[in-house]
C-alpha cells in the first residue's frame, strides 16, 4: 500500500491499495476525506461490509482527485430471501434450531392429511393464510403447491390454508397463530422430504417463510375443534320461489330497492348470523340497473359475502380468497298488488313547544284496505328524523314500514319511500300554506298543499279552497296526492265518486258533488287543526280506496 499526494481535512494522507488482489473491507476503514482509522482507498470492484449489520456494498468508482470511493449497496448471491436445498438444515441460526419442526403426513386416508407441527407459532396479526410447497421453489410459475383444502362433501375448495389462533392460557391471543391440518394428493413424499411453508397477509404479500421436513406417521397433530368455519351462505326474501331453489320471483312495478333481502351466514358449529344485503357484508351482484318492468324477464345474480379479518371458510373465491359467492336467478312475474302500497304523509300542528308531527296513512294497490300507520313508520338513519320546528327548509326523508306490523293480512314486507316535507309556518288564518309535501321525492316533485284549506263556517267546513271548478279542485286535492295507478291496466288514477272526511274520531261520507258545499265533519271544529279526506270510488260490488288528502282548517 502507498500514500498519495491527497491530504485529508485533518492533514493526514490516505493509504491507497495498489495490490491486485480482491479485498473485502470494513465500511469503517474506507477513506471519506479525512484520516484516522478510515484512511484506506479500495480498488474498483472491492467489497465493503458493515460488521454490525451485515450490509454489503461494492466499490463502483474512485474519484481521481479526492480518492473518495463511490459505493453501491447490494445483496451477495448467497444472502437472499430464497431458500435452496444447500441452505437448509446446515445448523442452528438465531432462535430455535432449524430441524425442530415437521410436517406430519398420514397416507392411511385419501386425500392424505398434512399437519404442520402445532408447536410452530406464527407471530403477527397480518398473517392470514399459508401454503405448503414441495422443495424450495415457491414461485407462482414453477413452484408445486402441496396443500389442498376440501369441504365436508369432499369438494376441492383451494390451496390456501386459513391460519387459526393458537390457544394460549397466559393472555388474550390476537396475533399468535398456527397452521391447521390440510390435505394433499401427492403420493411420493418420503421421510425427511424438504417442504417450504409460506405465510401470506390478506393482500397476498409474503410475511413469513420456513422450511420443514416431512415425517410419515399415522399420528396426526390435533386440530382445534372449537374453530368455526363458514360452511354456507344463503338468502332470505319473501320473493324466493317456494318450488324452485335459488329463484327470486319479483312482481312488476315495485321498486327494486324493496327486495328487502337478508343474507345468512351458516357456521360449522350450526350457528348463523344475518346481515341486510347491501350493508357491506353482503352484496347482490347483478342488481345494478335492473328494471322490473318486463314480465318473465330473467337475469343471473350472484350473492357475495365478504369475510371478516378473522373469519375462516371452507370455500372462498376472489382476491386473496376473501369472498364467498352463491348464484341466484331473478325473474319478473305478474304484479302482487297486496304488497304494492303507498304512504301519505301530512304535518299536523301540536303546540308551540312541540311544533309539528307527521301523520302517516297507507293504501294498497288492490284498493281494498286503508290504515293510519303513524306508529309503524320508521325514519331511515341515512336521512335522519323529522325536525318538527325547522321552518323554510326542505326535509327529504326516507321512511319504511313493515307491512306485517300493519296487519296480519300482509306478508312480512318492508316498504320504503322517500318524501319531501316543507314547513312554512305554524297554522294561521292567512292564505299561506302552513306546509307542503311531495309523496314521491324526485328532481321535479309534485307538490301538494298549495292554496288548500278547509274554511270553518260555524259548525261546518267548506273545502272548496277558492277553486272555481270540480276539475281544478280534484287536480289539487286528489291528483296531487299522486294516487296509486295500476300501470298495466290504467292510464290514470280512477276518478272518485265520494269522499270521507276524518276529523278526530268522526268519519263522515259525502258524494263528490258536495266538494264546494259546507259539510258537517264533527265537533270541536276550530282553526289550526287538520281534517283528512279519504277519496273512494263506489262500484256495484265494493268501495275502492283511492287516496288520502290532509288539509288545515282556517277561519276566513
WOJOJO-V930221 format. One record per residue. RES is the residue in one letter. SS is DSSP state (@ for helix, = for strand, . for the rest). OMEGA is omega in radians with two decimals (none if undefined). Layout:
RES,SS,OMEGA
RES,SS,OMEGA
//
This chain:
X,.,-3.10
X,=,3.04
X,=,-3.09
X,=,-3.11
X,=,3.14
X,=,3.13
X,=,3.13
X,.,-3.12
X,.,3.11
X,.,3.10
X,.,-3.14
X,.,-3.11
X,=,2.99
X,=,3.09
X,=,-3.07
X,=,3.11
X,.,3.11
X,.,3.09
X,.,-3.09
X,.,-3.05
X,.,3.04
X,.,-3.13
X,.,2.96
X,=,-3.06
X,=,2.88
X,=,3.13
X,@,-3.11
X,@,-3.12
X,@,-2.97
X,=,3.13
X,.,3.12
X,.,3.09
X,.,3.04
X,.,-3.04
X,.,-2.99
X,.,3.13
X,.,-3.07
X,.,-3.07
X,.,-3.06
X,=,3.13
X,=,-3.11
X,.,3.04
X,.,3.00
X,.,-3.11
X,.,3.00
X,.,3.10
X,=,2.97
X,=,-3.11
X,=,3.01
X,.,-3.07
X,.,-3.09
X,.,-3.05
X,.,-3.09
X,.,-3.13
X,.,-3.08
X,=,3.01
X,=,3.01
X,=,-3.14
X,=,-3.13
X,=,-2.99
X,=,3.01
X,=,3.13
X,.,-3.06
X,.,-3.10
X,.,-3.06
X,.,-3.10
X,.,3.11
X,.,-3.10
X,=,2.98
X,=,-3.06
X,=,3.08
X,=,3.13
X,=,3.10
X,=,3.10
X,.,3.10
X,.,-3.03
X,.,-3.13
X,.,-3.13
X,.,-3.07
X,.,3.10
X,.,-3.09
X,.,3.08
X,.,2.91
X,.,3.12
X,.,-3.12
X,.,-3.13
X,.,-2.91
X,.,2.91
X,.,3.09
X,.,3.12
X,.,-3.11
X,.,3.02
X,.,3.09
X,.,3.11
X,.,-3.04
X,.,3.12
X,.,-3.02
X,@,-3.06
X,@,-3.09
X,@,-2.88
X,.,3.14
X,=,2.91
X,=,-3.07
X,=,-3.08
X,=,3.10
X,=,-3.13
X,.,3.10
X,.,3.09
X,.,3.09
X,.,-0.04
X,.,-3.13
X,=,3.14
X,=,3.04
X,=,3.14
X,=,3.05
X,=,3.14
X,.,-3.08
X,.,3.09
X,.,3.12
X,.,-3.14
X,.,3.12
X,=,-3.05
X,=,3.04
X,.,-3.13
X,.,-3.11
X,.,-3.13
X,=,-3.02
X,=,-3.10
X,=,-3.04
X,=,3.00
X,=,3.05
X,=,3.14
X,=,3.03
X,=,3.14
X,.,-3.06
X,.,-3.12
X,.,-3.11
X,.,-3.13
X,.,3.14
X,.,-3.05
X,.,-3.00
X,.,-3.12
X,.,-3.14
X,.,-3.12
X,=,3.11
X,.,-2.99
X,.,3.07
X,=,-3.14
X,=,-3.14
X,=,3.09
X,.,-3.07
X,.,3.13
X,.,3.13
X,.,3.14
X,.,3.12
X,=,-3.07
X,=,3.08
X,=,-3.14
X,.,-3.13
X,.,-3.12
X,=,3.09
X,=,3.14
X,.,3.10
X,=,3.05
X,=,3.05
X,.,-3.14
X,.,-3.13
X,.,-3.09
X,.,-2.98
X,.,-3.10
X,.,3.07
X,.,-3.02
X,.,3.09
X,.,-2.95
X,.,3.08
X,=,-2.97
X,=,3.05
X,=,3.10
X,.,-3.13
X,.,-3.14
X,.,3.10
X,=,-3.09
X,=,3.07
X,=,3.06
X,.,-3.13
X,.,-3.09
X,.,-2.95
X,.,3.06
X,.,-3.09
X,.,3.02
X,.,-3.13
X,.,3.01
X,.,-3.12
X,=,3.02
X,=,-3.13
X,=,3.05
X,=,3.11
X,=,-3.12
X,=,-3.06
X,=,2.95
X,=,3.14
X,.,-3.09
X,.,3.08
X,.,3.14
X,.,3.11
X,=,3.12
X,=,-3.09
X,=,3.05
X,=,3.12
X,=,3.08
X,=,-3.06
X,=,3.09
X,=,3.08
X,=,2.96
X,=,3.12
X,=,-3.08
X,.,3.03
X,.,3.14
X,.,-3.03
X,.,3.11
X,.,-3.10
X,.,3.04
X,.,-3.12
X,.,-3.09
X,.,-3.09
X,.,-3.12
X,.,3.14
X,.,3.02
X,.,3.01
X,=,-3.11
X,=,-3.04
X,=,2.93
X,=,3.13
X,=,-3.06
X,=,2.98
X,=,3.12
X,.,3.10
X,.,-3.09
X,.,3.09
X,=,-3.14
X,.,3.08
X,.,-3.05
X,.,-3.10
X,.,-3.12
X,.,3.01
X,.,3.09
X,=,3.02
X,=,3.09
X,=,-2.94
X,=,-3.07
X,=,3.04
X,.,2.89
X,.,2.99
X,.,-3.12
X,.,-3.10
X,@,3.13
X,@,3.09
X,@,3.09
X,.,3.10
X,.,-3.11
X,.,3.09
X,=,3.08
X,=,-3.10
X,=,3.07
X,=,3.13
X,=,-3.11
X,=,-3.06
X,.,3.11
X,.,3.11
X,.,3.14
X,.,3.14
X,=,3.05
X,=,-3.11
X,=,3.06
X,=,3.03
X,=,3.06
X,=,-3.05
X,.,-3.10
X,.,-3.07
X,.,3.05
X,.,3.11
X,=,3.00
X,=,3.05
X,=,-3.10
X,=,-3.14
X,.,3.14
X,.,-3.06
X,.,3.07
X,.,-3.11
X,.,3.11
X,.,3.11
X,.,-3.04
X,.,3.14
X,.,-3.09
X,.,3.11
X,.,3.10
X,.,-3.09
X,=,3.07
X,=,3.11
X,=,3.09
X,=,3.06
X,=,3.03
X,=,-3.08
X,=,3.09
X,=,3.11
X,=,-3.13
X,.,3.01
X,.,-3.03
X,.,-3.07
X,.,3.14
X,.,-3.14
X,.,-3.10
X,=,3.05
X,.,-3.08
X,.,3.13
X,.,-3.07
X,=,3.04
X,.,-3.09
X,@,3.13
X,@,3.09
X,@,-3.09
X,.,-3.13
X,=,2.94
X,=,-3.07
X,=,3.07
X,=,-3.10
X,=,3.03
X,=,3.01
X,=,3.08
X,=,3.11
X,=,3.13
X,=,-3.07
X,=,3.11
X,.,-3.05
X,.,3.03
X,.,-3.03
X,.,-3.09
X,.,3.13
X,.,3.02
X,.,-3.00
X,=,3.08
X,=,3.06
X,=,3.06
X,=,-3.04
X,=,3.13
X,=,3.06
X,=,3.14
X,=,-3.07
X,=,3.13
X,=,-3.14
X,=,3.08
X,.,-3.11
X,.,-3.04
X,.,-3.13
X,=,-3.10
X,=,2.86
X,=,3.14
X,=,2.98
X,=,-3.09
X,=,3.11
X,=,-3.05
X,=,2.98
X,=,3.09
X,=,-3.06
X,.,3.09
X,.,3.05
X,.,-3.09
X,.,3.12
X,.,3.01
X,=,-3.08
X,=,2.78
X,=,-3.02
X,.,-3.08
X,.,-3.08
X,.,-3.09
X,.,-3.08
X,.,3.13
X,=,3.08
X,=,3.12
X,.,3.09
X,.,-3.11
X,.,-3.12
X,.,3.05
X,.,-3.13
X,.,3.10
X,.,3.09
X,.,-2.98
X,.,-3.11
X,.,3.12
X,.,-3.05
X,=,3.02
X,.,-3.12
X,.,3.06
X,=,3.03
X,=,3.10
X,=,-3.00
X,=,2.99
X,=,-3.10
X,=,3.12
X,=,3.07
X,=,3.06
X,=,-3.04
X,@,3.11
X,@,3.07
X,@,-3.11
X,@,-3.10
X,.,3.07
X,.,3.13
X,.,3.11
X,.,2.97
X,.,3.10
X,.,-3.08
X,.,-3.12
X,=,3.10
X,=,3.10
X,=,-3.10
X,=,3.10
X,=,-3.10
X,=,3.05
X,=,-3.14
X,=,3.06
X,=,3.04
X,=,-3.13
X,.,-3.09
X,.,3.02
X,.,-3.11
X,.,3.13
X,.,-3.14
X,.,3.03
X,.,-3.05
X,.,3.09
X,.,3.11
X,.,-3.12
X,.,3.13
X,=,3.08
X,=,3.10
X,=,2.96
X,=,-3.02
X,.,3.03
X,.,-3.11
X,.,3.13
X,.,3.10
X,.,3.10
X,.,-3.02
X,.,3.01
X,.,-3.02
X,.,3.10
X,=,3.02
X,.,-3.11
X,.,3.07
X,.,-3.14
X,.,3.08
X,.,3.00
X,=,-3.07
X,=,-3.12
X,=,3.13
X,=,-3.07
X,.,3.10
X,.,-3.13
X,=,-3.13
X,=,3.05
X,=,-3.10
X,.,-3.08
X,.,3.09
X,.,3.05
X,.,3.13
X,.,-3.03
X,.,-3.06
X,.,3.09
X,@,-3.13
X,@,3.12
X,@,3.12
X,@,3.11
X,@,3.12
X,@,-3.04
X,@,-3.11
X,@,-3.00
X,.,-3.02
X,@,-3.14
X,@,2.94
X,@,-3.14
X,.,3.13
X,.,3.09
X,.,3.13
X,.,3.05
X,.,-2.95
X,.,-3.12
X,.,-3.14
X,.,-3.06
X,.,3.05
X,.,-3.13
X,.,3.11
X,.,3.13
X,.,3.09
X,.,-3.11
X,.,3.05
X,.,-3.09
X,=,2.94
X,=,3.13
X,=,3.14
X,=,3.06
X,=,3.10
X,=,-3.03
X,.,3.12
X,.,-3.07
X,=,3.04
X,=,-3.09
X,=,-3.07
X,=,3.10
X,=,3.01
X,=,-3.08
X,@,3.13
X,@,3.13
X,@,-3.04
X,.,-3.07
X,.,-3.11
X,.,3.01
X,.,-3.11
X,=,3.07
X,=,-3.11
X,.,3.13
X,.,-3.09
X,.,3.11
X,.,-3.14
X,.,-3.11
X,.,3.11
X,.,3.11
X,.,3.10
X,.,3.09
X,=,2.88
X,=,-3.09
X,=,-3.14
X,=,3.06
X,=,-3.10
X,=,3.12
X,=,3.02
X,=,-3.10
X,=,3.09
X,.,3.13
X,.,-3.06
X,.,-3.05
X,.,2.98
X,=,3.09
X,=,3.13
X,=,-2.96
X,=,-3.03
X,=,3.00
X,=,3.06
X,=,3.08
X,=,-3.11
X,=,-3.13
X,=,3.12
X,=,-3.13
X,=,3.05
X,.,-3.07
X,.,none
//
